[in-house]
Amino acid sequence: MQWTDRIRQTKILLVIAAVIIAVTSLLISHFLVKDLSNEERKKMEVWAQALHALNHADENTDLSLVLDVMQGNTTIPVIVLNDKGGIDDYRNIQDTLHLDQIAQRMLKAGDTIVVGSQIVCYDESVLLKRLSQYPYWQLGVVMIFVVVAIFALLSSKKAEQNKVWVGLSKETAHQLGTPISSLMAWVEILKENHPDDDLIPEMDKDVKRLERIAERFSKIGSLPEPTPGSMNEVIAHVVDYMRRRTSNKVEITTQIPDHDVVVNMNASLFEWVIENLCKNAVDAMEGAGKISIQLIDDDHRVVIEVTDTGKGIRKKDINHVFTPGFTTKQRGWGLGLSLARRIVEDYHKGKIFVKSSEVGKGTTFRVELHK
């Protein structure tokens, strides 16, 4: 849980850092655009003075300098209006069919300079408009790159984690194989030497249980072929096993339809899913409480709900309960629910999620399978 909290805090810090960088970039661009806008304003004031000088030129006016200033504006759109609102001149305007509308827009924007009886209306240059939009395009490209990089990183990390869990599972199954075979042989010897001993059948059940567990671990990482099986029997096996190995203070009840609910599944692996949910429920109730298992047979799906009266899950932890390594227990690997989700979603193409949880009252896990 501490590891998950640390990851969450790191993500928050990264988001805050990204926001600060984005805001800083936008502020710098804003001030730069503002400075360039002021420069264009000054250029237009000089251009307007040159226009005024041209309109009032006499034999002493240096027209070459005035014309150089007038012709020097090749980027800033300009429309010159007379005192009656008519258009006397324009420059750098591509859409000449809508000069009146463009002039009115410039007047509303306030980008005007009054020179005598004329009004010089101007707009930002194309370069300035592109520069004002550039930071947003830049931030968009950076955000896309960051999202792709994070997605690739998470995918790579998830693939690496899957390889670790698969390798660990197969190695566990391999290591269990030899002692289980030996135990099976010893149980057979005990049966021959002590046929009336009531404890030997129970030992035999436990050895077969170990064999089944090793088989489950060996199937992690492969895609076992699902076959039609009775979900009623799967739940009955799990309940029988849990009742024998939990405290009398834990009450396990079931709500199962009278008819057989047949689903395409790997029964051995799916028993593991229900068993994990029940074991988590026992841990959450600290050895005393009630577990309810409900099997619902809909038209197109089968639903299994496991409800306990335990301590519940905090809201901030609900999205992390299936994350490998996440656990709220003092001792635990945090792999049970992760493997359960892998079995349900990857192998059986179903869904498993926390339907509801309330701290101090209990939790309901829901599994959905297609028929």
C-alpha positions in Angstrom: 0.0 0.0 0.0 2.9 2.4 0.8 4.4 1.6 -2.6 1.1 2.4 -4.3 0.8 5.7 -2.4 4.3 6.6 -3.4 3.5 6.0 -7.0 0.3 8.1 -6.7 2.3 10.9 -5.2 4.9 10.7 -7.9 2.2 11.0 -10.6 0.7 14.0 -8.8 4.2 15.7 -8.7 4.7 15.0 -12.4 1.4 16.5 -13.3 2.1 19.6 -11.2 5.5 19.9 -12.8 3.9 19.6 -16.3 1.3 22.3 -15.4 4.1 24.6 -14.2 6.1 24.1 -17.3 3.0 24.7 -19.5 2.0 27.9 -17.7 5.6 29.2 -17.8 5.8 28.5 -21.5 2.5 30.3 -22.1 3.5 33.3 -20.0 6.8 33.7 -21.9 5.1 33.4 -25.2 2.4 35.9 -24.1 5.0 38.5 -23.2 6.9 37.9 -26.4 3.8 38.3 -28.5 2.9 41.4 -26.5 6.3 43.0 -27.2 6.1 42.2 -30.9 2.5 43.6 -31.0 3.8 46.9 -29.5 6.6 46.9 -32.1 4.0 46.6 -34.9 2.0 49.4 -33.3 5.0 51.7 -33.4 5.6 50.7 -37.1 2.0 51.6 -37.9 2.3 54.9 -36.1 5.3 55.7 -38.3 3.4 54.5 -41.4 0.4 56.7 -40.5 2.7 59.7 -40.1 4.2 58.9 -43.5 0.6 58.7 -44.9 -0.2 62.1 -43.4 3.0 63.6 -44.8 2.1 62.2 -48.2 -1.4 63.7 -48.2 0.0 67.1 -47.2 3.2 67.1 -49.3 4.6 70.2 -50.9 7.7 71.1 -52.9 9.8 70.9 -49.8 8.7 67.4 -48.7 11.2 64.5 -49.2 8.8 62.1 -51.0 11.5 59.4 -51.4 11.7 58.9 -47.7 7.9 58.9 -47.3 7.4 56.4 -50.1 10.1 54.1 -48.6 8.2 54.1 -45.4 4.9 53.5 -47.1 6.2 50.7 -49.3 8.2 49.2 -46.4 5.0 47.7 -44.9 4.7 44.3 -46.6 3.3 42.2 -43.7 0.8 44.2 -41.7 -2.8 44.4 -43.1 -3.9 48.1 -43.4 -7.2 49.8 -44.4 -7.4 53.6 -44.5 -10.9 55.1 -43.9 -12.0 58.7 -44.6 -14.2 60.8 -42.4 -17.3 59.4 -44.2 -16.3 55.7 -43.5 -15.3 55.1 -47.1 -12.1 53.2 -48.0 -9.3 55.4 -49.3 -6.5 52.8 -49.4 -5.6 49.3 -48.3 -2.5 47.1 -48.2 -1.7 43.5 -47.5 -5.3 42.4 -47.7 -6.0 39.2 -49.6 -9.8 39.2 -49.3 -10.5 42.4 -51.2 -14.2 41.5 -51.7 -15.0 42.0 -48.0 -12.9 45.1 -47.2 -15.9 46.8 -45.4 -16.3 43.8 -43.0 -12.6 43.6 -42.3 -12.4 47.3 -41.6 -15.4 47.1 -39.2 -13.7 44.2 -37.4 -10.5 46.2 -37.1 -12.4 49.2 -35.7 -14.1 46.9 -33.1 -10.8 45.5 -32.1 -9.5 49.0 -31.5 -6.4 48.6 -33.7 -6.7 52.1 -35.2 -4.7 55.3 -35.5 -6.4 58.6 -36.3 -4.4 60.9 -38.7 -6.2 64.1 -39.5 -9.5 63.2 -41.1 -8.5 59.6 -41.8 -8.5 56.5 -39.7 -5.8 53.9 -40.2 -7.1 50.4 -39.3 -4.6 47.6 -39.1 -4.4 44.0 -38.0 -1.7 41.7 -36.7 0.7 40.4 -39.3 0.5 36.7 -40.3 3.9 36.1 -38.6 2.5 37.5 -35.3 -0.7 35.4 -35.5 1.3 32.3 -36.1 3.7 33.1 -33.3 0.7 33.6 -30.9 -0.7 30.1 -31.9 2.7 28.4 -31.9 2.9 27.7 -28.0 -0.5 25.9 -28.1 0.6 23.7 -31.0 3.9 23.1 -29.2 2.2 22.1 -26.0 -0.2 19.9 -27.9 2.7 18.0 -29.6 4.5 17.7 -26.3 1.4 16.4 -24.5 0.9 13.8 -27.3 4.5 12.7 -27.0 4.2 12.5 -23.2 1.0 10.4 -23.4 2.5 8.1 -25.9 5.7 7.8 -23.8 3.7 7.0 -20.6 1.6 4.5 -22.4 4.6 2.8 -23.9 6.3 2.8 -20.5 3.3 1.4 -18.7 2.8 -1.3 -21.4 6.5 -2.3 -21.2 6.3 -2.4 -17.4 3.1 -4.4 -17.5 4.7 -6.9 -19.9 7.7 -7.2 -17.7 5.6 -7.8 -14.6 3.6 -10.4 -16.5 6.8 -12.2 -17.4 7.9 -12.1 -13.7 4.5 -13.5 -12.5 4.4 -16.2 -15.1 8.0 -17.3 -14.4 7.3 -17.3 -10.7 4.2 -19.4 -11.1 5.8 -22.0 -13.4 8.9 -22.2 -11.2 6.6 -22.7 -8.1 4.7 -25.5 -9.9 8.0 -27.1 -10.9 9.4 -27.0 -7.4 6.2 -28.4 -5.9 6.1 -31.3 -8.3 8.8 -33.5 -6.6 7.6 -33.2 -3.0 4.0 -33.7 -4.0 4.9 -36.9 -5.9 6.7 -38.1 -2.8 3.8 -37.3 -0.6 1.4 -39.2 -2.9 3.6 -42.3 -2.6 3.8 -42.1 1.2 0.0 -41.7 1.4 -0.4 -44.9 -0.6 2.0 -46.7 1.7 0.0 -45.5 4.7 -3.2 -46.6 3.1 -1.8 -50.2 2.8 -0.3 -50.3 6.3 -3.2 -48.5 8.1 -6.4 -49.0 6.1 -8.7 -48.2 9.0 -7.0 -44.9 9.9 -9.6 -42.0 9.5 -6.8 -39.4 9.1 -5.3 -40.9 6.0 -8.2 -40.0 3.6 -8.0 -36.4 4.9 -4.2 -36.4 4.2 -5.0 -37.8 0.7 -7.4 -34.9 0.1 -4.7 -32.4 1.1 -2.1 -33.9 -1.1 -4.6 -33.9 -4.1 -5.3 -30.3 -3.2 -1.6 -29.5 -3.4 -1.5 -31.3 -6.8 -4.3 -29.2 -8.0 -2.6 -26.0 -6.8 0.6 -27.0 -8.7 -1.5 -27.6 -11.8 -3.0 -24.2 -11.5 0.4 -22.5 -11.2 1.7 -24.4 -14.2 -1.2 -23.1 -16.4 -0.4 -19.4 -15.7 1.0 -17.9 -18.8 -0.6 -20.4 -21.2 -4.1 -20.3 -22.6 -5.9 -23.4 -21.4 -8.8 -24.5 -23.6 -12.1 -23.8 -21.8 -14.6 -26.6 -21.7 -18.3 -26.6 -20.6 -18.5 -27.0 -16.8 -20.9 -26.6 -14.0 -20.5 -23.4 -12.0 -22.6 -24.9 -9.3 -20.0 -27.6 -8.7 -17.1 -25.1 -8.8 -18.8 -23.0 -6.0 -19.7 -26.1 -4.1 -16.1 -27.4 -4.1 -14.8 -24.0 -2.9 -17.4 -23.7 -0.2 -16.6 -27.2 1.0 -12.9 -26.5 1.1 -13.3 -23.1 2.9 -15.7 -24.5 5.5 -13.2 -27.2 6.5 -10.3 -24.7 6.8 -11.8 -21.6 8.4 -12.9 -20.8 11.8 -16.4 -21.7 13.0 -16.9 -17.9 13.5 -17.0 -17.6 9.7 -20.4 -18.3 8.2 -20.5 -19.1 4.5 -23.9 -19.0 2.7 -24.7 -19.5 -1.0 -27.5 -18.5 -3.3 -27.4 -20.9 -6.2 -30.1 -21.7 -8.8 -31.6 -25.2 -8.7 -30.6 -25.9 -12.3 -27.0 -26.5 -13.5 -25.4 -23.3 -14.7 -23.0 -24.4 -17.5 -20.2 -22.1 -18.6 -17.2 -22.5 -20.9 -14.3 -22.3 -18.5 -11.3 -24.0 -17.0 -12.9 -25.3 -13.8 -9.6 -25.7 -11.9 -8.5 -22.1 -12.5 -11.9 -20.7 -11.8 -12.0 -22.5 -8.5 -8.9 -20.5 -7.7 -10.7 -17.2 -8.5 -13.6 -17.9 -6.1 -11.2 -19.3 -3.5 -9.0 -16.2 -3.6 -12.1 -13.9 -3.2 -13.2 -16.0 -0.2 -9.7 -16.0 1.4 -9.5 -12.2 1.0 -13.0 -12.0 2.6 -11.8 -14.1 5.6 -8.7 -11.9 6.0 -10.9 -8.7 5.8 -13.2 -10.0 8.5 -10.2 -11.1 10.7 -11.6 -14.6 11.2 -15.2 -13.7 12.1 -18.1 -12.7 10.0 -20.3 -13.8 7.1 -19.5 -14.6 3.5 -22.3 -14.7 0.9 -21.8 -16.2 -2.5 -24.5 -15.6 -5.1 -24.7 -17.2 -8.5 -26.9 -15.4 -11.1 -27.9 -17.0 -14.4 -28.9 -14.3 -16.9 -29.8 -14.8 -20.5 -26.4 -14.0 -21.9 -24.1 -14.1 -18.9 -23.3 -15.7 -15.6 -22.7 -13.5 -12.6 -20.9 -14.5 -9.3 -21.0 -12.1 -6.4 -18.9 -12.6 -3.2 -19.9 -10.4 -0.3 -18.3 -10.2 3.1 -18.9 -8.3 6.3 -15.2 -7.2 6.7 -13.5 -3.9 7.1 -14.1 -2.8 3.5 -11.8 -1.0 1.1 -10.9 2.7 1.1 -12.2 4.6 -2.0 -8.7 5.6 -3.0 -7.6 2.0 -2.9 -10.4 0.4 -4.9 -8.7 1.1 -8.3 -5.5 -0.6 -7.0 -6.8 -3.8 -5.5 -6.0 -5.8 -8.7 -2.6 -4.2 -9.1 0.3 -6.7 -8.7 2.0 -6.1 -5.4 -0.8 -4.1 -3.8 -1.8 -5.4 -0.4 -3.2 -3.9 2.8 -2.0 -6.9 4.9 1.1 -6.9 7.0 2.2 -10.1 5.3 1.3 -10.8 1.7 2.5 -10.6 -1.8 -0.5 -8.8 -3.3 -0.8 -11.4 -6.1 -4.1 -13.1 -5.4 -6.5 -10.6 -6.9 -4.0 -9.8 -9.7 -3.9 -13.5 -10.7 -7.7 -13.7 -10.3 -8.2 -10.8 -12.8 -5.8 -12.4 -15.2 -7.7 -15.7 -15.1 -11.1 -14.0 -15.5 -10.3 -11.3 -18.1 -7.4 -12.9 -20.1 -8.4 -16.5 -20.1 -12.2 -16.3 -19.8 -12.8 -12.9 -21.5 -15.0 -11.9 -18.5 -14.9 -9.0 -16.0 -14.0 -8.9 -12.3 -14.4 -5.7 -10.3 -15.4 -4.3 -6.9 -19.1 -3.8 -7.1 -19.4 -1.9 -3.8 -17.4 -1.4 -0.7 -17.9 0.6 2.5 -15.3 0.9 5.2 -16.4 -0.9 8.4 -19.3 -2.7 6.6 -17.9 -4.9 3.9 -17.2 -5.5 0.2 -18.8 -7.1 -2.8 -16.7 -8.5 -5.6 -18.5 -9.2 -8.9 -17.4 -11.6 -11.6 -19.2 -11.6 -15.0 -18.8 -14.3 -17.7 -20.3 -14.7 -21.1 -22.2 -17.9 -21.8 
